Structures are given as structure tokens and as C-alpha cells.
Amino acid sequence: MRTLNDYFITTTIADISTASSTFVAVPDGGKIIKIMTALQGAISGGNAAISFELGGTAITGGAITVAHSGSAAGDVDSSEPTAANEVSEGDTIEVLTDGGSTGAKKLVVTFVIRR
């Protein structure tokens, strides 16, 4: 159940199948309580490992595997971080893909942050 203390940040990985990282700015402090991804098309060749960092430190329990087998546009995956998930206003969250899949598809990432 969401509370009025929750807010959401969304960013996009332009190509889940190319190893890269992107950054999203944090507008207010809090704790990342959930991370959700939405795949924009089928991938193949292997799974894509998605990880998240704050200041170069991995968010514990935040990693997501986007499976290639049976993948399709609209597939949703999620994680619930357990530690190293506190953010402050002005921080950035780094989103990384290992590029383990093939097929240039976007991945939309949503962070649920509780103040």
C-alpha cells in the first residue's frame, strides 16, 4: 500500500542489450523501497542483469534480472532493496545494464522512494 510519503522517479535505459549506465537525480530524501522495470520489446541471446548504485555502492537487494526466454513488451520485473538504499536530495541513482542480451530495446525503470 502506498502512502502520501511515497514518491516515484522514472528513467529509461536506451538499450538494455548494450553495457552502459545512466543516472537519475533524486529530488528529495528517503529510502528506496521498491524498484520496478518495464521492458519495451522482446530480447534474446541471454538475460540482462540490471543493477543500481548510490555513490558507487551497490543497492543491496536491488538487482533485477530481465529474462530473455519468453520476453515481450510490457514484461515487468521488480526488487525490494534491503540496505544501502537511503537517498538524499541532490543524490543520483546509477542504473547499470551488463548488456547480456541481444536486441536493442528500451527498459523503463521506476523507483519507489518513501520519505
N, C-alpha and C positions, 0 to 999 in steps of 0.2 A: 504494500500500500504506500502510495506517495504522500508526502506531507507538503505543506507550504514551504518547508525549509529545503526542499529538493529543487535543484535546477539542472539544466541539461546543456551540454556542449556537444556540437556535432562537427566532424571533419571528414574529409574524404582522402583515401589513398587512391591516387590516379590510376595506378596499375598494380594490382595485387601480385602479379607474376614477375615483377622486376624488383630485386632487392633495393630497398630505399627506406627513407624515413621522412616524416612530415611532423610539423609542430603545430599545436593549437594553444592559444592563450587562455589563461584562467582569469575570469573577471572577478571572482570572489572566493574567499577561503572556504574550506570544508574538507570532507572526506569522500573519495571516490568509492561509491558503494556498489556500482554495477557498471559493466562495460558491455555494450551490445553492438553487433556488426550486422550489416545487411549487404549481401553480395548482389552485384548488378548484372550478373550473367554467369553462365557455366564456365568453370575452369577445368583443366585436365592435367595429366602428366605427373601430378603429385600434390600433396597437401600444402597449403600456405600457412606458415607459422607467423602469427601476429603477436607482437609483444609491445609493452608500454613502459616508459621510463619517466621518472621525475628527477631532473638534475643528474642524469647519468646512472641512476639507481633503478633497477627493475621494480615494478609494482608487483608485490608478492601476490600470487594467485590471480593475476590479471591476464595471463597469456591465453590466447584463443587459437585453436586450430580450425582453419577453414578447409573442410574435406573436399577433395576433388570428385570422389566417387558419388555419383548421383547429384552433383551440384547443379543449381539452377538459379536464375534471377529470383531474388526475394528470399533466399536462404538466410536465416537468422541464427547467429551463434552468440553466446554470452558468457561472461565470467563475473565472479563476485570477489574482488580483491580482499585480502585478509590483513595486509600490512604494507608499510611503505606507500600508503595511499593518501596521505594528508597533503592538501594543496593550499597555497596562499595566493591572495590577489597578486597578479603580475607574474606568476609562475607560468611555465609552459609544460605541456604534456607532450612527450615524443611518442609517436606511433611508428613502429617498425614492421616491415614485412621482410621475410627471408627470401622471397621470390621463388619459392619451391614449386610453384605451379606453372602451368603454361596457359596462355590465353589472356590478352590484355583487358582485364575487367576492373571496374571501379569497386571499391569497398567503402561503404559509408559506416563511420564509427560514431556511436553516441555514448557519452559518459554521463552517468547519473551521479551528481555530487550533492551531498547533504551538508548543509551549513551547521 
